[in-house]
């Protein structure tokens, strides 16, 4: 047998064990596999963790023969589901777990590169899609907008609303459960803060700010310097953000409900674009069930339209949105209904459907139009995303997102074509479709996973601040003073840890400094210094009456001011009154004379 006829069988196991080359190897990223791993499992189908697993060929053949008939029966259903998923960006998802409590609001800048979320854990989280990888899904900054001190006893409040400025994304409107709204930069730095009004004024037109909690707010669709906030003091307040959030106008909503004394709580507000070049529309909902619309450019003295019984009274209408063309308004009330309204005939709803409400527990449960107004998205108590028809309000697609956890906040970004949901389990889900969406979550799943360092795992690290080791002075070295005395370590002698210094401070750094109290260390200066250097300082210890009477005799002998006519001054002669005349006089005159 010749050497050319020898055939060596390839051993796959040995080939995988041996290196392919020498030197630094560049690890290629399998983008298709990462996208496939983020694909959502449909109900009743194969779970997500089984996708991509390798099966034995014999088992696959047996299962194929056994399930051949079932696959033919389900083929039609799969085609229908795939068509629906191709129409909406819900086939894949990315999950962010950066909060600890329910997510009440979220916003994306117009370019879709930065995500900001607010939660009931009193923090605002900033996420940057350009810096995240599939293994490093975390926020780059966390801000508490209501914290004024670094101590643990500072008062914090939940976040009700966050929103990027649609015209100038360098500013973010942050509404907390306090009477003051804040403006933050896109990096989380404070820019301005609104003024708190006087709660003792009855007329809300005379106050310079809200006097009670602000529930929500929004920006003007075209003017970057104007925003509006809605409060529980029955007012909408317009702010000029170009002048450090100065109040521009006040809209007082007078409730006509019986027993309300003309006041109610404003629960939602939306500012829509102008339809066909007309003025914009400002729509607000109140706790008394009314739905009010004003001309967005003013005047705001009287509403252009008002519906008193839009929803049931004393139910919280947290969801409110205006279509991009400004012609329709959708509301989600606390009376378990969703209603569609026409801004041109703002009297009765166009469509009404029944939908369980979650505003009794989460007041910011929202409902949103799609960027093209072809669909309406909202959540449910069971954690299901509902995509509704804007004409009939019937569901076109229902897909579960968070099992048994209500969906609170929603967002459909026009540029990314991705749907973001914030749930009560503190999870943010980014739904997308690789064939329809762009950037955003697609960029994250297209990057190579970052190799996790051991310090990135919080379960394997220790917080040194809890052990009081952040200050180097608290670290005690065993036998440190003994080694110094014996000549080891430094040459300088350490200061003693007992006694006082020349200035009276304790040598022990852990002991607080208490200043000594001496007779001359009080608020009063030295008495001798005051007596010698301050003129007339001795008058402080004299009796003013005695000081004046001391010069009475001298003033009578040598008058200073009346000396010119002392010789020509006539003598005062008083009339002599007898006892009989004195008795005849009234008692009031006698008292005056005696006085």
C-alpha positions in Angstrom: 0.0 0.0 0.0 1.4 3.4 -1.0 1.4 6.4 1.3 -1.1 8.3 -1.0 -3.7 5.6 -0.4 -3.7 6.1 3.4 -6.8 8.0 4.5 -6.9 9.5 8.0 -10.4 9.9 9.5 -11.2 13.2 11.0 -11.9 13.2 14.7 -14.2 16.1 15.5 -13.6 15.8 19.3 -9.9 16.1 18.9 -10.2 18.9 16.3 -12.3 20.9 18.7 -9.8 20.4 21.5 -6.7 21.5 19.5 -6.1 25.2 18.8 -6.9 26.5 15.4 -3.8 28.8 15.3 -1.2 30.7 17.4 -1.2 34.2 18.8 -4.1 36.4 19.8 -7.4 35.0 18.5 -10.2 37.4 17.7 -13.5 36.1 18.9 -16.3 36.6 16.3 -19.8 37.4 17.5 -22.7 35.4 16.2 -25.2 38.1 15.8 -27.9 35.8 14.3 -27.6 33.5 17.3 -27.9 36.4 19.8 -31.0 37.7 18.0 -32.5 34.2 17.9 -31.8 33.9 21.7 -33.9 37.1 22.3 -36.9 35.8 20.4 -40.0 35.7 22.4 -41.8 32.4 22.9 -45.4 32.3 21.8 -48.0 30.9 24.2 -48.2 27.1 23.9 -45.0 26.9 21.9 -41.4 26.0 22.7 -40.1 28.1 25.6 -37.3 30.5 25.1 -34.7 28.6 27.0 -35.0 25.6 24.6 -34.3 27.7 21.5 -30.9 26.9 20.0 -30.4 23.6 22.0 -28.8 20.7 20.1 -30.8 17.4 20.0 -29.8 13.9 19.3 -30.5 12.9 15.6 -32.3 9.6 16.5 -34.6 11.4 19.0 -35.3 14.1 16.4 -36.4 11.5 13.9 -38.6 9.7 16.3 -40.2 12.9 17.4 -40.7 14.0 13.8 -42.5 10.7 13.0 -44.6 11.0 16.2 -45.5 14.7 15.8 -45.8 14.8 12.1 -49.6 15.0 12.2 -49.6 17.6 14.9 -47.2 19.8 12.9 -49.5 19.7 9.9 -52.5 20.8 12.1 -50.6 23.7 13.7 -49.0 24.9 10.4 -51.9 27.2 9.7 -51.9 28.7 13.2 -48.2 29.3 13.0 -48.5 31.2 9.7 -51.2 33.4 11.2 -49.1 34.2 14.3 -46.0 34.9 12.2 -48.0 37.3 10.0 -49.2 39.2 13.1 -45.7 39.4 14.5 -44.3 40.6 11.2 -46.8 43.5 11.3 -45.9 44.7 14.8 -42.5 44.9 16.5 -43.2 42.3 19.1 -41.3 39.2 18.0 -38.1 39.8 20.1 -37.5 41.4 23.4 -34.8 42.8 25.6 -35.3 43.0 29.4 -33.8 45.7 31.7 -33.9 45.1 35.4 -32.5 48.3 36.9 -35.3 49.4 39.3 -36.5 47.9 42.6 -40.2 48.9 42.5 -42.9 49.4 39.8 -41.9 51.6 36.8 -44.4 54.4 36.6 -43.0 56.4 33.6 -40.4 56.2 30.8 -39.2 58.4 28.0 -36.8 58.1 25.0 -35.1 61.1 23.3 -36.1 61.8 19.7 -33.0 60.0 18.4 -33.7 56.9 20.4 -30.2 56.7 22.0 -31.0 57.4 25.7 -33.7 55.9 27.8 -34.9 57.5 31.1 -37.2 55.6 33.5 -39.0 56.7 36.7 -40.2 54.4 39.5 -41.9 54.4 42.9 -38.4 53.7 44.4 -38.0 57.5 44.1 -35.2 57.3 41.5 -34.7 58.2 37.9 -32.5 55.8 35.9 -30.5 56.8 32.8 -29.7 54.2 30.2 -27.5 54.6 27.1 -28.1 52.1 24.3 -24.7 52.9 22.8 -22.8 51.7 25.9 -24.8 48.5 26.8 -24.0 45.0 25.7 -26.0 41.8 26.1 -24.3 41.1 29.4 -24.1 44.6 30.8 -27.7 45.8 30.8 -27.6 48.4 33.5 -28.2 52.1 34.0 -25.2 54.4 33.9 -26.7 56.9 36.4 -29.3 57.0 39.1 -30.8 60.3 40.3 -33.2 61.1 43.1 -34.7 64.4 42.1 -36.3 65.1 45.5 -33.3 64.3 47.7 -31.9 67.5 49.2 -29.4 66.0 51.6 -27.0 63.1 51.5 -28.2 61.7 54.9 -30.4 58.8 55.1 -33.1 60.8 56.8 -33.8 62.9 53.8 -37.3 62.9 52.4 -37.9 61.2 49.0 -41.0 60.9 46.9 -42.1 58.5 44.0 -41.8 59.6 40.4 -45.0 60.3 38.6 -43.8 61.4 35.1 -40.6 61.8 33.1 -40.5 63.2 29.6 -37.8 64.4 27.1 -38.4 67.7 25.4 -39.5 66.7 21.9 -38.0 69.8 20.3 -34.8 70.2 22.3 -33.9 66.8 23.9 -31.3 68.5 26.2 -34.0 68.9 28.9 -36.1 66.4 30.8 -39.3 67.3 32.7 -39.4 65.3 36.0 -42.6 65.3 38.0 -42.5 63.8 41.5 -45.2 63.5 44.2 -44.5 67.1 45.4 -45.8 70.5 44.5 -42.6 71.3 42.5 -41.5 70.0 39.1 -37.9 69.9 38.0 -35.9 70.1 34.8 -32.9 67.8 34.5 -30.3 67.7 31.7 -29.9 64.5 29.6 -27.0 63.6 32.0 -29.1 63.9 35.1 -27.9 67.3 36.3 -30.5 69.7 37.7 -31.3 72.8 35.6 -34.3 74.5 37.2 -37.1 74.0 39.6 -40.6 75.4 39.8 -41.9 77.5 42.7 -44.2 76.2 45.4 -47.4 78.2 45.8 -48.9 79.8 48.9 -51.4 77.3 50.3 -53.2 79.9 52.3 -54.5 81.7 49.3 -58.0 80.7 48.2 -57.8 82.0 44.7 -55.5 79.8 42.7 -54.9 82.6 40.1 -52.9 84.5 42.7 -50.4 81.7 43.6 -47.1 81.4 41.8 -47.0 77.6 41.8 -48.8 74.4 42.8 -49.9 74.1 46.4 -50.2 70.3 46.4 -48.9 67.2 44.6 -48.3 67.4 40.9 -49.8 64.3 39.1 -48.4 64.6 35.6 -47.0 67.0 33.0 -46.1 67.3 29.3 -44.2 69.6 26.8 -45.6 71.8 24.1 -45.4 70.0 20.8 -43.6 72.7 18.9 -42.4 75.3 21.5 -39.3 74.0 23.3 -39.6 76.6 26.2 -43.2 75.8 27.3 -44.4 72.9 29.4 -47.5 72.3 31.5 -48.1 70.5 34.8 -51.3 69.2 36.3 -51.8 69.1 40.1 -54.3 68.0 42.7 -55.1 71.7 43.4 -57.5 71.7 40.4 -55.1 73.7 38.2 -52.9 73.4 35.1 -49.9 75.6 35.1 -47.9 76.7 32.1 -44.1 77.3 32.7 -41.6 79.2 30.6 -38.5 77.0 30.9 -36.4 79.6 29.1 -36.6 81.8 32.2 -35.8 79.3 34.9 -39.3 77.8 35.0 -41.2 81.0 35.5 -45.0 80.6 35.7 -46.5 81.9 32.4 -50.2 81.2 32.9 -52.7 79.4 35.2 -55.7 77.4 34.2 -58.1 76.8 37.0 -60.6 74.0 36.4 -63.9 74.7 38.3 -65.6 71.4 39.1 -69.4 71.4 38.9 -69.8 68.2 40.8 -72.0 68.4 43.9 -70.1 68.9 47.1 -66.7 69.6 45.5 -66.7 73.3 46.3 -65.5 74.0 42.8 -62.3 72.0 43.1 -61.1 68.6 42.0 -57.9 66.7 41.1 -56.4 66.9 37.6 -55.3 63.3 36.7 -53.9 63.4 33.2 -52.9 66.0 30.6 -51.9 65.8 26.9 -50.8 68.5 24.4 -51.5 67.5 20.8 -50.2 68.9 17.6 -52.2 71.3 15.5 -54.5 69.5 12.9 -54.3 71.0 9.4 -52.2 74.0 10.5 -54.6 75.2 13.2 -53.7 75.8 16.8 -52.7 73.0 19.1 -55.0 71.3 21.6 -54.6 71.0 25.4 -56.7 68.2 26.9 -56.9 67.3 30.6 -58.9 64.8 32.6 -60.1 65.3 36.2 -61.2 63.2 39.1 -64.8 64.4 38.8 -65.1 62.5 35.5 -64.8 65.5 33.3 -62.7 65.9 30.1 -61.8 69.4 29.2 -60.1 70.8 26.1 -58.5 74.3 25.6 -56.9 76.1 22.7 -53.2 75.2 23.1 -52.1 78.7 22.2 -54.6 80.5 24.5 -56.5 82.2 25.8 -57.2 79.9 28.7 -59.9 81.8 30.5 -62.6 79.4 29.2 -62.3 75.9 27.8 -63.2 75.4 24.1 -65.1 72.2 24.9 -65.9 70.3 28.1 -67.5 66.9 28.8 -68.7 66.6 32.3 -69.4 62.9 32.5 -66.7 61.5 30.2 -65.9 58.9 32.8 -67.5 57.9 36.1 -67.0 60.3 39.0 -64.3 59.7 41.6 -62.4 57.3 39.3 -58.9 58.0 38.3 -58.4 58.6 34.6 -54.7 58.0 34.2 -54.4 57.2 30.5 -54.8 60.1 28.0 -53.3 60.6 24.6 -53.9 62.7 21.4 -53.3 61.2 18.0 -50.3 62.6 15.9 -52.8 64.4 13.6 -54.6 66.0 16.5 -58.1 64.8 15.5 -58.8 62.0 18.0 -58.3 61.6 21.8 -58.2 58.3 23.6 -58.8 57.9 27.4 -58.5 55.0 29.7 -60.6 55.6 32.8 -60.9 54.1 36.2 -64.4 52.9 35.4 -62.9 50.0 33.4 -63.6 51.6 30.0 -61.5 52.9 27.0 -63.2 55.7 25.0 -62.3 57.4 21.8 -63.2 61.1 21.2 -63.2 63.4 18.2 -61.7 66.8 18.8 -63.9 68.4 16.2 -67.1 67.0 17.8 -66.1 66.9 21.4 -69.4 65.9 22.9 -69.9 62.1 22.9 -67.4 59.2 22.4 -66.9 57.6 19.0 -66.2 54.2 20.4 -66.3 52.6 23.9 -65.0 49.2 25.0 -64.7 47.6 28.4 -61.1 47.1 29.6 -60.1 46.4 33.3 -58.4 49.3 34.9 -55.3 49.4 37.1 -55.4 53.0 38.1 -56.8 52.2 41.6 -53.3 50.8 42.4 -51.1 52.5 39.8 -52.4 55.9 39.0 -50.1 56.4 36.0 -51.4 53.5 33.9 -51.1 54.8 30.4 -52.5 54.4 26.9 -50.7 55.5 23.7 -51.2 56.0 20.0 -48.7 54.5 17.6 -46.5 57.0 15.7 -48.7 56.7 12.6 -52.0 56.6 14.6 -52.8 53.2 13.0 -52.9 51.5 16.4 -53.4 52.1 20.1 -51.4 50.2 22.7 -52.2 49.7 26.4 -51.6 47.1 29.1 -53.6 44.9 31.4 -53.8 43.6 34.9 -52.4 40.3 33.8 -49.3 41.8 32.1 -50.6 41.5 28.6 -49.9 44.0 25.8 -53.0 45.0 23.8 -52.7 46.5 20.4 -56.1 48.0 19.5 -57.7 49.2 16.3 -58.1 53.0 16.5 -61.6 52.9 14.9 -63.3 50.1 16.8 -60.9 49.7 19.8 -61.0 46.0 19.3 -57.7 44.1 19.9 -55.7 43.3 16.8 -52.9 41.6 18.7 -52.6 40.4 22.3 -49.3 39.2 23.6 -48.1 38.5 27.1 -45.1 40.5 28.4 -44.9 40.1 32.2 -46.9 37.2 33.6 -49.2 38.2 36.5 -47.7 41.7 36.7 -49.6 44.8 35.4 -48.1 46.9 32.7 -48.1 50.5 33.8 -46.1 52.7 31.4 -46.0 52.3 27.6 -44.0 53.9 24.7 -43.9 53.4 21.0 -40.9 55.2 19.6 -41.4 56.5 16.0 -37.7 56.3 14.9 -36.7 53.0 16.4 -40.2 51.4 15.8 -39.9 49.6 19.1 -42.4 49.2 21.9 -41.2 49.8 25.5 -43.2 48.6 28.5 -42.7 49.3 32.3 -44.3 46.8 34.6 -45.1 46.5 38.3 -42.3 43.9 38.8 -39.7 46.6 38.1 -38.8 45.3 34.6 -38.5 47.3 31.4 -39.2 45.3 28.3 -38.1 46.5 24.9 -40.0 44.7 22.1 -38.7 44.8 18.6 -38.6 43.0 15.3 -35.3 42.7 13.4 -37.0 43.2 10.0 -39.0 46.2 11.1 -37.0 47.9 13.9 -33.7 49.8 13.8 -31.1 50.8 16.3 -32.0 50.7 20.0 -32.2 47.1 21.2 -30.9 45.9 17.8 -27.6 47.7 18.5 -27.3 46.0 21.9 -27.9 42.5 20.5 -25.4 43.1 17.7 -22.5 43.7 20.0 -20.2 41.1 21.5 -21.0 40.1 25.1 -18.6 41.8 27.5 -16.6 39.3 29.6 -17.9 39.7 33.2 -15.3 40.5 35.8 -15.5 39.1 39.3 -16.0 42.6 40.7 -19.1 43.1 38.6 -20.9 40.5 40.6 -22.4 42.2 43.6 -22.9 38.9 45.5 -19.1 38.4 45.6 -18.2 41.9 46.7 -18.5 43.7 50.0 -19.6 47.2 50.6 -16.8 48.7 52.6 -18.8 51.8 53.6 -20.9 49.6 55.9 -17.7 48.4 57.7 -16.5 52.0 58.3 -13.4 51.4 56.2 -13.9 54.2 53.8 -11.9 56.5 56.1 -8.2 55.5 56.3 -8.0 56.9 59.8 -10.4 54.2 61.0 -8.0 51.4 60.0 -6.1 50.2 63.0 -2.7 48.4 62.3 -1.8 45.8 64.9 1.3 46.8 67.0 1.7 49.9 64.8 2.9 52.1 67.7 5.2 49.4 69.1 7.0 49.0 65.8 7.5 52.8 65.6 9.0 52.9 69.0 11.4 50.1 68.2 12.7 51.9 65.1 10.6 50.1 62.5 8.3 51.9 60.0 8.6 55.7 59.8 11.1 57.8 61.7 8.7 60.4 63.0 7.1 59.8 66.3 3.3 59.4 66.2 1.3 61.9 68.2 -0.3 60.5 71.4 -3.9 59.5 71.2 -4.8 61.0 74.6 -4.9 64.5 76.0 -5.4 67.8 74.4 -3.4 69.9 71.9 -2.3 73.5 72.5 -5.5 74.8 70.9 -7.7 72.7 73.1 -8.6 70.0 70.6 -8.6 66.3 71.5 -5.8 64.2 70.1 -8.1 61.4 69.5 -9.6 61.9 66.0 -12.7 60.0 66.9 -13.6 62.4 69.7 -15.6 65.5 68.6 -14.1 68.9 69.4 -16.0 70.8 72.1 -14.7 74.4 72.4 -13.9 75.6 75.9 -16.2 78.2 77.5 -14.4 81.0 79.2 -15.6 84.3 80.6 -14.2 86.1 77.5 -15.3 83.5 75.0 -19.0 84.5 75.2 -20.9 86.8 72.9 -20.0 89.9 74.9 -16.5 91.5 74.3 -14.1 92.5 77.1 -15.6 95.1 79.4 -12.4 97.1 79.7 -12.0 97.2 76.0 -15.5 98.5 75.6 -15.0 101.2 78.3 -11.7 102.5 76.9 -12.5 102.4 73.2 -16.2 103.0 72.8 -17.4 106.6 73.6 -20.3 106.9 76.1 -20.2 103.2 76.7 -20.6 103.8 80.5 -24.2 105.1 79.8 -25.3 101.5 79.4 -25.0 100.8 83.1 -26.7 104.1 84.2 -30.3 104.7 85.1 -31.6 107.2 82.5 -33.9 108.9 85.0 -31.1 109.5 87.4 -28.9 110.7 84.7 -31.4 113.4 83.7 -32.2 114.5 87.2 -28.5 115.0 87.9 -28.6 118.1 85.6 -32.0 119.5 86.8 -30.6 122.1 89.2 -27.9 123.2 86.8 -30.4 123.6 84.0 -32.6 125.8 86.2 -29.7 128.0 87.3 -27.9 128.2 83.9 -30.4 127.5 81.2 -28.7 126.8 77.8 -31.6 127.3 75.4 -33.8 130.0 77.3 -31.0 132.2 78.6 -31.8 134.9 76.0 -35.2 135.8 77.5 -34.6 134.7 81.1 -35.0 138.3 82.4 -38.0 139.2 80.2 -39.9 136.0 80.6 -43.2 136.8 82.5 -44.1 134.8 85.6 -46.9 132.4 85.4 -49.8 133.3 87.5 -52.5 130.6 88.2 -56.0 131.4 89.2 -57.0 130.7 92.8 -60.2 128.6 93.1 -62.2 128.4 96.2 -63.6 125.2 97.7 -67.2 126.0 96.7 -66.2 126.5 93.1 -64.2 123.4 93.2 -67.2 121.4 94.4 -69.4 122.8 91.6 -67.1 121.8 88.8 -67.7 118.4 87.2 -65.6 115.5 88.3 -64.1 115.1 84.8 -62.6 118.6 84.9 -61.2 118.0 88.4 -59.5 114.9 87.3 -57.9 116.8 84.4 -56.5 119.5 86.7 -55.1 117.0 89.1 -53.5 115.1 86.2 
